[in-house]
């Protein structure tokens, strides 16, 4: 009997310990599940790290780090006011003409098949663009004579070596060899100067239908610091063009400050060449005809005197006012308050007449 009772007590104690362990395991599993949920909700957010592509996209940089395209993110926010600075629709027409003219001129210069294409016309800050120029490059500073201001033409290194190779008799189909770590020679500079002068003549011809202007090359620079033509924060129009000569070629970029275009800004705001901004020639002719038929009244002023207000208040019927006008003095004819003619007064038949001798010029003040 005693052994049976001890066995029963041991069994009840073992069952109680197993039940307590099961409760502890259940509570531990619930706690672990809660912890897993917390890690799922908050752990990924705290440990999320942006990669380089996401950082560049956030800041608005391109793969080539040009930094001047209409990107997104922070750079788009910074440049939003600049990009919408002012739209000049006629510039697209002008540079489209330039592309066609340059294609013909460069073919005649190089005796090769040259294809010039327009990539984009955008707005940039001068300082941002100068900091983004890939060196080495040639910067041509040219002047608009009639506008009395300057602009910039940038020729990149691949195009420089391609033009030099073509002009010096390089074989077709062989890409130009780029030599790193040396400045451009005098021969290379002179050959590129010929190409720039041809391009500037074409640019003048492209602007001729809008406003005649002559572009002349001032100097060639290889350091952007020596090609500063305006303040770094000023807005400029940037024109990117691609020049292809078979397997060779490169880029030409023209940078024109808005201050340079100011003399022809009204013309550049037109939507198409020869726009008259809503003028109606029929209405203009009708208005001109009616103005010529309008009656106006002329007053012949015999003389004038200046009196104080107290003297005028004391004037009574029968008083005499004395003028300093003599019979030989010229009489002034006025339209309203504006003097127009002067001449001596006389008499013709039974009428008093004035002979017009002098025209009174309009007072500019």
C-alpha positions as a Python dict, from the first residue, in 0.01 Angstrom:
ca = {
    (1, 'X'): (0, 0, 0),
    (2, 'X'): (281, 240, 82),
    (3, 'X'): (456, 182, -252),
    (4, 'X'): (134, 243, -442),
    (5, 'X'): (69, 568, -258),
    (6, 'X'): (426, 691, -327),
    (7, 'X'): (390, 607, -694),
    (8, 'X'): (67, 807, -717),
    (9, 'X'): (231, 1109, -547),
    (10, 'X'): (526, 1095, -794),
    (11, 'X'): (291, 1077, -1092),
    (12, 'X'): (85, 1377, -978),
    (13, 'X'): (404, 1583, -915),
    (14, 'X'): (546, 1495, -1259),
    (15, 'X'): (218, 1593, -1429),
    (16, 'X'): (218, 1926, -1244),
    (17, 'X'): (577, 2004, -1356),
    (18, 'X'): (493, 1914, -1716),
    (19, 'X'): (189, 2145, -1712),
    (20, 'X'): (400, 2432, -1575),
    (21, 'X'): (663, 2375, -1847),
    (22, 'X'): (395, 2378, -2115),
    (23, 'X'): (260, 2709, -1984),
    (24, 'X'): (613, 2857, -1982),
    (25, 'X'): (677, 2735, -2339),
    (26, 'X'): (346, 2884, -2457),
    (27, 'X'): (424, 3221, -2300),
    (28, 'X'): (776, 3217, -2445),
    (29, 'X'): (644, 3136, -2793),
    (30, 'X'): (390, 3419, -2772),
    (31, 'X'): (664, 3657, -2662),
    (32, 'X'): (887, 3545, -2947),
    (33, 'X'): (606, 3590, -3197),
    (34, 'X'): (547, 3943, -3068),
    (35, 'X'): (916, 4018, -3102),
    (36, 'X'): (918, 3889, -3459),
    (37, 'X'): (629, 4118, -3547),
    (38, 'X'): (814, 4414, -3399),
    (39, 'X'): (1121, 4333, -3604),
    (40, 'X'): (909, 4299, -3916),
    (41, 'X'): (741, 4635, -3865),
    (42, 'X'): (1026, 4846, -3732),
    (43, 'X'): (1347, 4658, -3801),
    (44, 'X'): (1351, 4700, -4182),
    (45, 'X'): (1278, 5072, -4160),
    (46, 'X'): (1558, 5138, -3915),
    (47, 'X'): (1812, 4933, -4109),
    (48, 'X'): (1712, 5055, -4462),
    (49, 'X'): (2015, 5195, -4644),
    (50, 'X'): (1991, 5377, -4979),
    (51, 'X'): (2222, 5261, -5254),
    (52, 'X'): (2418, 5499, -5480),
    (53, 'X'): (2160, 5496, -5760),
    (54, 'X'): (1882, 5596, -5521),
    (55, 'X'): (2097, 5875, -5374),
    (56, 'X'): (2177, 6008, -5723),
    (57, 'X'): (1810, 5992, -5818),
    (58, 'X'): (1711, 6177, -5502),
    (59, 'X'): (1965, 6452, -5565),
    (60, 'X'): (1878, 6472, -5935),
    (61, 'X'): (2218, 6373, -6079),
    (62, 'X'): (2263, 6181, -6404),
    (63, 'X'): (2503, 5895, -6464),
    (64, 'X'): (2747, 6129, -6634),
    (65, 'X'): (2719, 6380, -6346),
    (66, 'X'): (2638, 6660, -6583),
    (67, 'X'): (2404, 6808, -6324),
    (68, 'X'): (2245, 7047, -6573),
    (69, 'X'): (1965, 6840, -6721),
    (70, 'X'): (1604, 6875, -6616),
    (71, 'X'): (1645, 6607, -6350),
    (72, 'X'): (1436, 6529, -6048),
    (73, 'X'): (1457, 6547, -5673),
    (74, 'X'): (1647, 6820, -5495),
    (75, 'X'): (1819, 6955, -5808),
    (76, 'X'): (1485, 6984, -5988),
    (77, 'X'): (1347, 7178, -5693),
    (78, 'X'): (1647, 7412, -5689),
    (79, 'X'): (1640, 7471, -6064),
    (80, 'X'): (1261, 7492, -6100),
    (81, 'X'): (1259, 7872, -6110),
    (82, 'X'): (1552, 7878, -6351),
    (83, 'X'): (1413, 7629, -6600),
    (84, 'X'): (1093, 7832, -6627),
    (85, 'X'): (1284, 8160, -6644),
    (86, 'X'): (1161, 8251, -6987),
    (87, 'X'): (1060, 8058, -7295),
    (88, 'X'): (1187, 8194, -7627),
    (89, 'X'): (1009, 7993, -7898),
    (90, 'X'): (1197, 8151, -8189),
    (91, 'X'): (1527, 8012, -8061),
    (92, 'X'): (1414, 7665, -8168),
    (93, 'X'): (1359, 7796, -8520),
    (94, 'X'): (1695, 7976, -8523),
    (95, 'X'): (1894, 7674, -8409),
    (96, 'X'): (1708, 7443, -8643),
    (97, 'X'): (1830, 7668, -8926),
    (98, 'X'): (2178, 7660, -8773),
    (99, 'X'): (2186, 7278, -8782),
    (100, 'X'): (2099, 7271, -9151),
    (101, 'X'): (2351, 7544, -9237),
    (102, 'X'): (2630, 7382, -9033),
    (103, 'X'): (2574, 7046, -9198),
    (104, 'X'): (2643, 7200, -9540),
    (105, 'X'): (2930, 7423, -9425),
    (106, 'X'): (3118, 7149, -9240),
    (107, 'X'): (3080, 6915, -9537),
    (108, 'X'): (3246, 7179, -9755),
    (109, 'X'): (3517, 7236, -9493),
    (110, 'X'): (3606, 6872, -9430),
    (111, 'X'): (3511, 6718, -9768),
    (112, 'X'): (3349, 6441, -9566),
    (113, 'X'): (2998, 6327, -9486),
    (114, 'X'): (2907, 6540, -9183),
    (115, 'X'): (2578, 6506, -8996),
    (116, 'X'): (2483, 6774, -8741),
    (117, 'X'): (2191, 6710, -8506),
    (118, 'X'): (2030, 6922, -8236),
    (119, 'X'): (2008, 6746, -7900),
    (120, 'X'): (1833, 7004, -7681),
    (121, 'X'): (1786, 7371, -7600),
    (122, 'X'): (1774, 7430, -7224),
    (123, 'X'): (1834, 7693, -6957),
    (124, 'X'): (2124, 7671, -6711),
    (125, 'X'): (2314, 7889, -6470),
    (126, 'X'): (2646, 8006, -6607),
    (127, 'X'): (2849, 7891, -6306),
    (128, 'X'): (2690, 7545, -6300),
    (129, 'X'): (2764, 7491, -6666),
    (130, 'X'): (3125, 7607, -6643),
    (131, 'X'): (3186, 7364, -6357),
    (132, 'X'): (3041, 7075, -6559),
    (133, 'X'): (3249, 7116, -6877),
    (134, 'X'): (3449, 6795, -6936),
    (135, 'X'): (3813, 6891, -6982),
    (136, 'X'): (4015, 6910, -7197),
    (137, 'X'): (3802, 7122, -7429),
    (138, 'X'): (3826, 7441, -7634),
    (139, 'X'): (3616, 7736, -7527),
    (140, 'X'): (3560, 7997, -7798),
    (141, 'X'): (3450, 8338, -7672),
    (142, 'X'): (3268, 8531, -7947),
    (143, 'X'): (3099, 8869, -7958),
    (144, 'X'): (2766, 8976, -8105),
    (145, 'X'): (2864, 9309, -8260),
    (146, 'X'): (2516, 9462, -8292),
    (147, 'X'): (2411, 9345, -7945),
    (148, 'X'): (2743, 9448, -7784),
    (149, 'X'): (2770, 9136, -7570),
    (150, 'X'): (2939, 8797, -7560),
    (151, 'X'): (2856, 8427, -7588),
    (152, 'X'): (3046, 8100, -7569),
    (153, 'X'): (3103, 7800, -7796),
    (154, 'X'): (3248, 7483, -7642),
    (155, 'X'): (3406, 7209, -7856),
    (156, 'X'): (3474, 6883, -7673),
    (157, 'X'): (3792, 6679, -7710),
    (158, 'X'): (3654, 6396, -7932),
    (159, 'X'): (3532, 6646, -8191),
    (160, 'X'): (3861, 6837, -8180),
    (161, 'X'): (4066, 6528, -8261),
    (162, 'X'): (3811, 6416, -8520),
    (163, 'X'): (3823, 6750, -8707),
    (164, 'X'): (4204, 6760, -8690),
    (165, 'X'): (4221, 6403, -8819),
    (166, 'X'): (3985, 6476, -9108),
    (167, 'X'): (4149, 6804, -9211),
    (168, 'X'): (4496, 6648, -9203),
    (169, 'X'): (4396, 6358, -9428),
    (170, 'X'): (4304, 6082, -9185),
    (171, 'X'): (4153, 5771, -9334),
    (172, 'X'): (3780, 5717, -9318),
    (173, 'X'): (3653, 5454, -9081),
    (174, 'X'): (3944, 5490, -8838),
    (175, 'X'): (3842, 5657, -8512),
    (176, 'X'): (4065, 5942, -8398),
    (177, 'X'): (4327, 5868, -8135),
    (178, 'X'): (4298, 6079, -7824),
    (179, 'X'): (4626, 6171, -7656),
    (180, 'X'): (4587, 6230, -7284),
    (181, 'X'): (4784, 6466, -7065),
    (182, 'X'): (4902, 6727, -7313),
    (183, 'X'): (4774, 7070, -7422),
    (184, 'X'): (4650, 7137, -7772),
    (185, 'X'): (4914, 7231, -8024),
    (186, 'X'): (4910, 7548, -8233),
    (187, 'X'): (4811, 7353, -8546),
    (188, 'X'): (4517, 7192, -8367),
    (189, 'X'): (4406, 7528, -8231),
    (190, 'X'): (4419, 7690, -8575),
    (191, 'X'): (4222, 7409, -8737),
    (192, 'X'): (3950, 7428, -8471),
    (193, 'X'): (3947, 7807, -8510),
    (194, 'X'): (3861, 7758, -8877),
    (195, 'X'): (3569, 7534, -8781),
    (196, 'X'): (3450, 7784, -8519),
    (197, 'X'): (3459, 8073, -8768),
    (198, 'X'): (3252, 7869, -9014),
    (199, 'X'): (3001, 7788, -8739),
    (200, 'X'): (2977, 8153, -8631),
    (201, 'X'): (2905, 8261, -8988),
    (202, 'X'): (2626, 8005, -9000),
    (203, 'X'): (2494, 8131, -8666),
    (204, 'X'): (2483, 8485, -8808),
    (205, 'X'): (2293, 8357, -9112),
    (206, 'X'): (2049, 8172, -8885),
    (207, 'X'): (1965, 8496, -8703),
    (208, 'X'): (1941, 8708, -9021),
    (209, 'X'): (1568, 8656, -9090),
    (210, 'X'): (1496, 8759, -8732),
    (211, 'X'): (1752, 9033, -8670),
    (212, 'X'): (2080, 9090, -8859),
    (213, 'X'): (2377, 9030, -8631),
    (214, 'X'): (2746, 8957, -8681),
    (215, 'X'): (2932, 8713, -8456),
    (216, 'X'): (3309, 8750, -8439),
    (217, 'X'): (3558, 8525, -8259),
    (218, 'X'): (3735, 8706, -7976),
    (219, 'X'): (3967, 8439, -7832),
    (220, 'X'): (4016, 8069, -7770),
    (221, 'X'): (4055, 7938, -7415),
    (222, 'X'): (4118, 7597, -7261),
    (223, 'X'): (4060, 7701, -6898),
    (224, 'X'): (3698, 7777, -6803),
    (225, 'X'): (3813, 8041, -6552),
    (226, 'X'): (3946, 8255, -6838),
    (227, 'X'): (3622, 8229, -7038),
    (228, 'X'): (3393, 8403, -6789),
    (229, 'X'): (3155, 8623, -6987),
    (230, 'X'): (2888, 8685, -6721),
    (231, 'X'): (2815, 8636, -6351),
    (232, 'X'): (2801, 8276, -6229),
    (233, 'X'): (2438, 8303, -6117),
    (234, 'X'): (2305, 8451, -6443),
    (235, 'X'): (2070, 8245, -6660),
    (236, 'X'): (2190, 8132, -7002),
    (237, 'X'): (2051, 7944, -7300),
    (238, 'X'): (2243, 7620, -7365),
    (239, 'X'): (2231, 7457, -7708),
    (240, 'X'): (2372, 7104, -7741),
    (241, 'X'): (2457, 6976, -8089),
    (242, 'X'): (2610, 6651, -8206),
    (243, 'X'): (2850, 6642, -8502),
    (244, 'X'): (2907, 6299, -8661),
    (245, 'X'): (3162, 6226, -8934),
    (246, 'X'): (3126, 5855, -8996),
    (247, 'X'): (3277, 5675, -8699),
    (248, 'X'): (3418, 5999, -8564),
    (249, 'X'): (3254, 6299, -8405),
    (250, 'X'): (3176, 6487, -8088),
    (251, 'X'): (2970, 6766, -7938),
    (252, 'X'): (2942, 7140, -7989),
    (253, 'X'): (2766, 7346, -7724),
    (254, 'X'): (2667, 7711, -7755),
    (255, 'X'): (2602, 7912, -7439),
    (256, 'X'): (2426, 8248, -7480),
    (257, 'X'): (2343, 8457, -7171),
    (258, 'X'): (1995, 8605, -7155),
    (259, 'X'): (2157, 8948, -7125),
    (260, 'X'): (2307, 8898, -7472),
    (261, 'X'): (1964, 8816, -7617),
    (262, 'X'): (1792, 9110, -7448),
    (263, 'X'): (1802, 9342, -7757),
    (264, 'X'): (1599, 9086, -7956),
    (265, 'X'): (1395, 8939, -7672),
    (266, 'X'): (1067, 9068, -7813),
    (267, 'X'): (1142, 8905, -8148),
    (268, 'X'): (1237, 8576, -7985),
    (269, 'X'): (904, 8565, -7802),
    (270, 'X'): (723, 8517, -8134),
    (271, 'X'): (575, 8177, -8202),
    (272, 'X'): (682, 8178, -8568),
    (273, 'X'): (887, 8388, -8807),
    (274, 'X'): (718, 8716, -8904),
    (275, 'X'): (449, 8707, -8638),
    (276, 'X'): (277, 9045, -8589),
    (277, 'X'): (140, 8987, -8238),
    (278, 'X'): (-225, 9017, -8348),
    (279, 'X'): (-197, 9330, -8563),
    (280, 'X'): (-482, 9380, -8810),
    (281, 'X'): (-369, 9566, -9123),
    (282, 'X'): (-728, 9630, -9237),
    (283, 'X'): (-816, 9796, -8908),
    (284, 'X'): (-491, 9997, -8915),
    (285, 'X'): (-569, 10133, -9263),
    (286, 'X'): (-924, 10220, -9162),
    (287, 'X'): (-807, 10396, -8846),
    (288, 'X'): (-546, 10593, -9042),
    (289, 'X'): (-807, 10708, -9293),
    (290, 'X'): (-1047, 10819, -9020),
    (291, 'X'): (-772, 11008, -8837),
    (292, 'X'): (-691, 11201, -9153),
    (293, 'X'): (-1058, 11297, -9184),
    (294, 'X'): (-1087, 11416, -8823),
    (295, 'X'): (-1166, 11785, -8762),
    (296, 'X'): (-943, 11975, -8521),
    (297, 'X'): (-967, 12330, -8392),
    (298, 'X'): (-683, 12578, -8405),
    (299, 'X'): (-665, 12879, -8174),
    (300, 'X'): (-477, 13194, -8269),
    (301, 'X'): (-336, 13340, -7944),
    (302, 'X'): (-290, 13715, -7987),
    (303, 'X'): (-119, 13765, -7655),
    (304, 'X'): (-87, 13648, -7295),
    (305, 'X'): (-27, 13817, -6963),
    (306, 'X'): (19, 13685, -6613),
    (307, 'X'): (-190, 13828, -6330),
    (308, 'X'): (-218, 13753, -5962),
    (309, 'X'): (-538, 13602, -5834),
    (310, 'X'): (-617, 13914, -5630),
    (311, 'X'): (-591, 14132, -5943),
    (312, 'X'): (-827, 13906, -6134),
    (313, 'X'): (-1079, 13919, -5849),
    (314, 'X'): (-1069, 14301, -5862),
    (315, 'X'): (-1139, 14319, -6239),
    (316, 'X'): (-1466, 14500, -6314),
    (317, 'X'): (-1668, 14567, -6625),
    (318, 'X'): (-1502, 14849, -6819),
    (319, 'X'): (-1148, 14784, -6696),
    (320, 'X'): (-871, 14769, -6959),
    (321, 'X'): (-606, 14495, -6975),
    (322, 'X'): (-282, 14582, -7156),
    (323, 'X'): (-88, 14323, -7360),
    (324, 'X'): (269, 14357, -7482),
    (325, 'X'): (190, 14220, -7829),
    (326, 'X'): (288, 14446, -8119),
    (327, 'X'): (139, 14447, -8469),
    (328, 'X'): (464, 14308, -8607),
    (329, 'X'): (482, 14018, -8358),
    (330, 'X'): (410, 13663, -8472),
    (331, 'X'): (89, 13500, -8359),
    (332, 'X'): (96, 13149, -8214),
    (333, 'X'): (-148, 12886, -8338),
    (334, 'X'): (-235, 12614, -8089),
    (335, 'X'): (-429, 12288, -8093),
    (336, 'X'): (-554, 12262, -7739),
    (337, 'X'): (-254, 12349, -7523),
    (338, 'X'): (5, 12242, -7779),
    (339, 'X'): (167, 12517, -7995),
    (340, 'X'): (198, 12411, -8359),
    (341, 'X'): (268, 12713, -8586),
    (342, 'X'): (373, 13079, -8571),
    (343, 'X'): (316, 13355, -8822),
    (344, 'X'): (226, 13726, -8869),
    (345, 'X'): (-135, 13837, -8848),
    (346, 'X'): (-301, 14022, -9136),
    (347, 'X'): (-623, 14065, -9322),
    (348, 'X'): (-758, 13900, -9634),
    (349, 'X'): (-1082, 14034, -9780),
    (350, 'X'): (-1312, 14068, -9481),
    (351, 'X'): (-1138, 13805, -9267),
    (352, 'X'): (-855, 13821, -9018),
    (353, 'X'): (-576, 13586, -9133),
    (354, 'X'): (-251, 13440, -9001),
    (355, 'X'): (30, 13354, -9240),
    (356, 'X'): (205, 13034, -9125),
    (357, 'X'): (581, 13080, -9138),
    (358, 'X'): (733, 12868, -8859),
    (359, 'X'): (664, 12521, -8726),
    (360, 'X'): (694, 12488, -8347),
    (361, 'X'): (886, 12165, -8268),
    (362, 'X'): (746, 11944, -7996),
    (363, 'X'): (906, 12000, -7660),
    (364, 'X'): (1083, 11676, -7558),
    (365, 'X'): (1061, 11767, -7191),
}
